[in-house]
């Protein structure tokens, strides 16, 4: 029979397993030997520096600590603003499709026929609708979409950072923990790259989680009038978060499980958490009819002929070829089928066959690889980022340093939370520790969903980041004094993990040694896979666009329909390069000197030729506008990429 002690400690121990994978994955997964050594050396230095400065940091007065926090956050905002202005990125894939549709909604255009993207993924309709409301407001002040998105990201991101710091100021007993957390949040790419430059569901969902748990922490200490305000705030936060990020549905079973645990421990009444937990449950349930109301409000008609069933995502999670990540080839096969029901029937058969083929050992191997991908931040700078509009060798070196710093920061955070959990014996008489246990269960739900059930991506694992900081503040700090049994358990866990690494063939998952660096790019597009519209270039018509290279280029490509008969040049006063057809790309595969160039495309035939363009209402896509027959369009661009490939 399971004892009370084991029952409460089970969930933290499972999370310890995930944190162990997070540390090992970031140290070794897809890293060369030299990269892993650099990370381990950097880790050693950071720990040594922290230990050296920790006594002095803990002695800092509250007045000086507040000054440090205010000045640091002020300088962060200045640096963030400079990055948004100086280093715009090419937003591509889902975030671009969402912002483009939100622009149209904001101007009263409810036409959903521009592509089949939302027919396939209707879960992004609420996010698009909410973003369109923001655009409606900012367009009244004649602000561009670029400014609107940048300002929204900056506000959401800095609100999250400030919320984490204020929470730790209330909960943490030591200044060094607050300063270390501040270092993670503002001295790594966390504050300056993906979450700042690209708007998507991840950042609002993280902010939503942070607000939810701050309300839970404050609930018991407030009087009735404040509770009414907190209840309303909690309901709205959960509702919006669930609408924006449907995978947060895992909070529902986590909440029900947590209620059961409190009831078993006879703390449900004394904890005073039943009311907010019921509010969370109701808000999640209300998100489903609310999503339908939003679809009706924006005149969206679901088309199941293009929609993917739930089984498609489960099948992708079992796919060994893609290691459980999004599989474009599988999706292409799915879309060829006539109906959603036909896809569902086929997927169910394939799921059963794949489970039978993998057997238990194969399933554990697949789950381990998926967890390793889920908790790895090596590709953080590339998430939905098609490349900077302009980059050179200095920027590439900074990006490499930024990648290492973020990996180190995540390794340290996971390791510190690991140690806290390892020595933690939950005392549910403590209000903070009750919330900590709920955070552990929610974090496990979010991670397990993408490990055992759904497809996985590195991006998905970062949603638990605010919960890790919450655990640092709510779990009491104890100096590590491990018994022989605990040491044996740790050694056994390490052996199992190492066996998992060897069995999962991490070495075969290494990235390519060929280094390609983006010099300039404009990859925002609705994509031909979603039947995006093309531009009709009439007979003898001409398209021009200026492009600047700040570094030597040896591969330039332009996206172009395979059937188009187009001629093109890339030229300036000193150089002239003819564009050559290479599959679906049209470009130059030779050394191009740095400089400003004019890209010219011409239709030499007497028939209309199709051209791939990206075109928006109020969103500037590239550094230079597009010219069609001498008419300038500041919110349109060709789709291109210029690379320097080390060969």
N, C-alpha and C positions, 0 to 999 in steps of 0.2 A: 504493500500500500504506500502511496506517495505521501510523504510527510509535508507539513506546512512549510518547513524550511526549503525543501527541494522544489515545492510547488512555486514559491516566489522567486527562487533563484534560476529556474529553468529558462525563462525568457532572456534575462541578461546574459546567460551563458551562450545562448544561441546567437545573440548579437555579437558576442566576443568572437565567434567563428567568422562572421562577416567582416569584422574589423581586422582580424588576422589576414584574411584574404585581401583586404584593401591595402594593408601594409606591403605584403608580398607582391601583389599585382603591380603596384606603383614602383616597387624596387626592381622587379625583374621582367614583368610581362612586356613583350615586344621591345625590350631594351637590349642593346648590345652589351658585352661585358664591360666596356669602358663607361657606358652610360650608367650601368648599375653601380660601378665603383664610384663614379662621381656623386651619385645620389647617396651612397653609404658614407662617403667622406663628408659630404655636406651635412648629412644628418648628424654625424658625430660632432662636427664643429658647432652646429646650432644648439645641440643639447649642452655642450660644454660652455658655450657663451651664455645660455640661459641660466645654467647653474651658477656661473660666475656672477652674473648681474642680479640674480633673484633676490638676495638679501637687501641690496640697495633699492630695488624696485618696490619691495614690500614696505620699506620705510618711508616712501613718498607720502606726503600729507595729502588729504582729500582735496585741498585747495589747489595744490600743484598738479594733482592727477586730473582734476577738472580742466585746468588750463591746457594741459597736454592733450586731452581729448578734443577740446574745442578747436585748438590750433591745428591739430592733425586732420580733423574732419573738414575744416575750412580749406586747408591746402589740398585736400583730396578733391573737393568740389572744383577747385580751380584747375587741377590737373585733368580731371574728368572732362571738363568743358573744353580744354585745349585739345584733348584726344578726339573728342567728337568732331571738332572743327578741322583739325589737322590730318586725321587719319580715318576718313570714312571708309567703310568696307562694302563689299558687294554682297548684299543679303540674298541668299537663294534658298530654294526648296520651300518648305511649309511657311516659314515666317513671311516670305515675299508674297506668296499666294494669299495669305491672310490680310496683309496690309493693302494689297491691290484691291481685294474685294471690299475691305473696310472703306477705302477711298470712294469707291463707287456708291456704297450705301450712304455715306456721309453727304453725297451730292444728290441723293434721291434716286439713284439708278439701282433697281432691284433685279437686274438681269443676271441670272446665274448660269447662262448658257455659254459664257466665254471659254469655259473649260469644264471638264468632268471631275475636277479635283474634289469639289464639295459633295458631289454625288457619291464619290468613293469614300470620303471622310467627313460625313455630316457632323461629327463630334466637334469640329472647329467652327461651326456656325455661331454658337454663343460668344466665343472669343472674338470673332469677326464683328459681331453686332456691338459688343461692348467697346471695342476699339473704334468703331465708327462713331459712337457717341462722343468719344474724346476728340475725334477729327472734326465733328460738327462744331464743337466748341472752339477749337483752335482755328478752324477755317474762317470763323466769324471775325477773327482778329487778323486775317490775311497772312497766317503763318503757313509755312510749307510743311509737307508731311515729314520731311527730314528733321526739321526743328521739333515738330510735335512728338515724334518717336523718341528723339534724343532726350528731350526734356522729361518725357514720361519714364523712360528707362532710368534716368538720373534720379528722379524723385523716388521711384519704387526701390531702386538699389540702395540709395542712401538712407531711406526709411528703414530698410531691413538692417543695414549696418548699425544705425543708431539704436534700433530696437534691441539688437543682440547685446550691444555694449551697455545700454541702460539696464537690461535684464541681469547681466553679469555684475553690474555695480550693486544691485540690490541683493544678489544671491551669493556672490563670491566673497570668500573671507580674505583673499590675498590680492593685492594690487598687481602682482606679477602675472596672474592669470588674466586679468582684464587687459593688461598691456600686450601680452602674448596674443590674445584674441584679436585685439586691434591691429597688431602686426599682420596676422593672417588676412584680415579683411581689407586693409588699405595698402599694404606693402607687397601684395602679390597681384597677379592678373585678375583676381576675383572682382576687383572694383573697376577694372579698366578695359576689359575685353568683351567676352560674349554677353554678359548680363548688361553691360553698358551700351554696346553697339548694335545689338540685335534684339528686337522685341519679340518675345514669344511667351508661351504659357508657363515656362519654367520659373522665371523670376516672380510673377504674381502668385504662383502656387507656393513658393518658398515663403514669401511675405505673408500669405494667408495662414500657413502653418504656424509662423512665428506669432501672429496676432492671436490665433486660437489658443495657443499654450500660454501666452501672457494673460489672457482673460481667465483661463483656468487657475493660474497662479494667484490672481488677484481676487478670485470669486469669494473665498471664505472671509476675507478681510473687509468686505464692503457691506454697507447697510442696504436696506430694501430699495430706496430710490436709485442708488448706484447700480444695484443688481438688475433693475429694469433696463437701464441703459446698456449694461454689459450684455444682457440677454439679447437685446436687439442687435447689438454690434456682433455678437457671436453668430447669430442666425444669418445675418447678411454676409459676414465673412465666409462662413462655411458654404453657404449657397453659391456665392460668386466663385469661390475657389473650386468647388465641384463642377460648376459650369465651364470654367476655364480649363481645368485639368481633370478629365473624367476618371483617370486612374486613381484619384483620391477616394474613389468608392471603397477602397480597402479600409478607410477609416471607420466605415460602418461595422464590419465584423470585429474590428479592433475595439471599438467602443462597446459592443455587446459582450465581448470576451472580458473586457475590463470591468464592466458592471457585475458580471458573474464572479470575478475574482474578489471584488469588494464585498459582495454578498456572502461569499464563502468565508471571508475573513471577518464578517460581522461589522463591517465599517461603512456600509453603504449609506446609512443614515447619518452617522457622525462625521463622515467626510464632507457632507453637504455638496457632493459633486453630481448627485443624481439629476438635478435640474439642468445644469449645463450639458450633461451627457445626453439627456433626452432632447435638448435643443439641437445638438449636433446631429442626432439621428433624424429628427424631423426635417432639418435643413437639407440633408443629403437626399431624403425621400422626395422633398419638394423640388429638387433640382430637375427631376425627370419631366414633370408637367411644365415646369418653367422653360425648359429647353424647347418643348413643343410649341409653347406660346411665342417664343422668340422666332422660331421657324416660320410661324404664321405671320408674325409682324413684318418679317423681311421678305415675305412672299416666296419662301423656299419650298419647293415641292420635292420631297425625297424620291429618288429614283433607285430602286433596289437592283436594277439591271447592272449598275456599276458598283454598288456597295459591296464591301468585303464582309463576310460573316465573321463572327467571333472565332470560329474554328480556324480561319486563315492565319490569325495571329498566333494561335496555339501551335499550329503546324510549323510556322516560321521559328518558333521557340525550340522546336525539336529538330530543326534542320542542322545536321552536322556540317554540311558544306559551308553554310554562312555563320557557323558557330552560334546559332540562335539569334542573330541580328536580322534586321530588315533585309529581305531577299527580293530584289527587283525582278529576277528571272522567274521566281515562283509567282509573283504578282502578275507578271505578263501572261503567264499561263492561265491564271485565275480569270483575268478579264476577258479572255477569249470565250469563256463559257457564257451561255445566254442569260442565266438568271442567278440570283443570290442563292436560291434553294439548291440549284445544281452544284454550285461551288461548295455549299455546306455539306451536301451528301458526299461529294468526292473527298473533301477535307477530312471528314469523320473516318472514312475508310483509310486514308493515308496516315492519320494520327494513330489509329489502332495498329496499322502495319509497322509504323516507325517505332512505336513503343515496344512491339514484339521483337523488332530487329535489334534495337539498342539493348534490351534486357536491363537488369538492374545496374550492372557495372557501367554500361554505356550511358544510362540516364544520369548516374552520379558524375560521370566524366563531363557530360554535356552541361549539367547544372554548375559544376565547378568552373568550367570555362566561361559560362554566362555570368556568373558572379564576379569573375576576374575582370571581364569587360565592363560590367556594370559599375564597378568601383574604381576604375582606372581613369585618370584625368590627363593622360599623356596627350590626347588630341584636343584638349580644352580650347585652344586658340582657333581651331578649325571648325568648331560646331556651328553649322549653318552659315559659315563664313566662306564665301567664294574667293576671298583675297582682298588685299588693300587696293585702292584705286591707284596708288603709287607706292612702290617699295624699292629698296636698294640693299646692298650688303650690310650696311650698319643696322638697318631695321631687322634684317634676318637674324643677325647676331643677338639683338635684343630679344627677339621672339624665342630663340633657343634658351636664353637665360631665363626668360619669363616662364617657359614650360618647365624647366628644372625647378624653379622656385615654387611653382604651384604644386608640383609633385611632392616636393619636400614638405610643404605646408600641410598637404593632405595626409601624408605619411605620419607626421608628428601629431596631427589632430586625432587620427585614428588610433595611434599608439597610446596617447594620453587617455582617451576615452576607454580604450581597452583596459588600461591599468586601473582606472576608476571602477569599472564594472567588475574586474577580477576580484577586487577586495570588498565589493559591496554586498552587504546582506540587507536587503530591503526591509526597512522598518516603516510599515504603513501607518503607524501612529503619527509620523511626521508628514505634514501637508506637502512639503516639497518633494519628499521621496515618493509620495503617492503619484504626483504628477510625473516624476521621473519614470516610474514604472509604466505609466500610460504612454509616455514618449517612446520608451523601449518597444512596446507592443506595436505602436503605429509605425515606427521605423522598420521593424521586422516585417510588417505587412507590406510596406512599400517596396522593400528589397526582395522579399520572397515572391511577390507578384511577378516581377520581371525575371526572377531566377527560375522559378518552377513552372510558371504558367504561360506568360506572355513572351513576345520577342523582347530582346534587350538592346540597349545602347548605353554607351558611357555616360551620356547626358542624363539618363534617368536616375542614376545613383546619387547625383548631387542634391536631389530634393531633400535628403535627410540631413543636409549640412546644418540648418538651424537647430535640428533636434540634437545633434552632437554638442553644440554649444550649450543648449539647455541642460544636457546631462552633466556637463562640466560644472554648471552652477548649482544644480540641485542634488547631485550625489555627493555626500560628505567626503572630504579629502582625508585619506588615511595613509600613513607611511607604509610602504609595502613590506609586510612581514609574512612571508609565505611558509606554510607548513610543508612537511615532506609530501603529504598527499597532494597538495596544490601544485607543487613542483613536478611530481610525477604526472599529474593530469596535463600540465602545460607541455611537458616533454612529449607525452602521448599525442596531444593535439598537434604539435609541431611535426611529429613523424607522419601523422595522417595527412596533414597539409602538404608536406614534401612529397609523399607518395602520390598525392593528387596532382602535384605539379609535373612529376615525371610521367604519370599516366596520361596527363592531358596534352603532352607534347608541346609545351610552351615554345620550345625552340623552333618548331615548325610554323609558329604564328608570328615569327619575327617580321618586321617591316622590311621593305626593300632597301638595299644599300644605295640605290640610285636616288640622289638628292635632286629634287626639282623645287625651285623657288619661284613664287609668283611675283613678277615685276609689275604688272598691272592687270586688272580684270574687271569685267562687267558680266557677271553670270546670272543676274536676276532674270528670271523668265517664268512663264506659266507652264512651260514644258510640253513638248509634243506628245508625251505619254498620256497627258490629260486632254488631248485634242485642242490645244491652244490655237487661237487664230493666227494666221500668217498675213503678212502685208503683200499686196499685189503691186509689183513694180512693173509699170507699163513699158511698152516698147520704147527703147532708147532713153528711158528715164535714168536718173543718176542719184545715188545716195552717197553722202560724204560725212565723215566724222573724224575729228582730230584725236590723236592718241599720243601720249607722251611716255617715253621709256627713260627711266632714270638709271638704268643698268643695261648691260648687254643682254640681248634676247637671242635664243637659238631655237625657239619653237613658238610660233604665233598661230593661233587658230581662231576661226570665226564660225559660229554655228550657222548652218545653211541646209535647207531641205535637199535631200539627195537628188530630187528630180529637177532642181532649178538649173537653168543654163545661164550662169552669170559669169562675167569677167571682173577681176578686181586688181587693185594695186595698193601698195603701201609705199608712200614716197615723201621725200622732202627735197630740198635744194641739192643735196649731195648723194642721195641714194634712191634707188628705184627697185622695188621687189614685186614680182608678179605673184598673185595668189593661185595656189594649185589645189585641186580637189583631192581630199584624202578621206574617203568614206563620207560620213555626215558632216565632216569638218572641211573648211576651206581656208587654207592658210599658207604660211611660209615655214619651211623646215631647214633654215640655215641661219647663220649668225647675222643679227641685225644690230647695228651700232646704236648706242644711246642717242636720244634726241626727240624732237617733236616731228610727228609724221601726220600725213593726211591719208586716211583710208578711203578709197574710192571704189564703189561698186556700180556696175553699169549693166543694163539689160541690152545686149547686142541684137536680140531677135525682134521679130515683129509680133510676138505674142507676150501675154502677161506672164511674168515669172514670180514665183513665191519667195519671199524673204522672211527670215525669222527676226522679229523685233521684240523688244520689251517697251511697253508704252504705259505711262501712268498719267494721272490727272494733275497731281501736285507734288510728285516725288522725283527728285533729281537722281538719275541712275548712274551717271558718269561725270567725269570732270569737264567734258566738253559736250555740247548739244549735238543732236543729229540734224543734218540738212538733207531735205528731199526736194530736189529741183529748186534749190536756192531758198526754200522755205525752212526756217529754223524751228525745231521742236525741242525745247529745253527739258522736257520730261519724257523723252524717248531715247533709245540707244540700240545699237547692234549688240549682239551677245558674243563676247570675245574673251580670250585669255592669252597673256604673253608670259612665257616661262623662260627661266634660265635653268637648263638641265645639266648637271655635272655628269659627264660621260667618260 
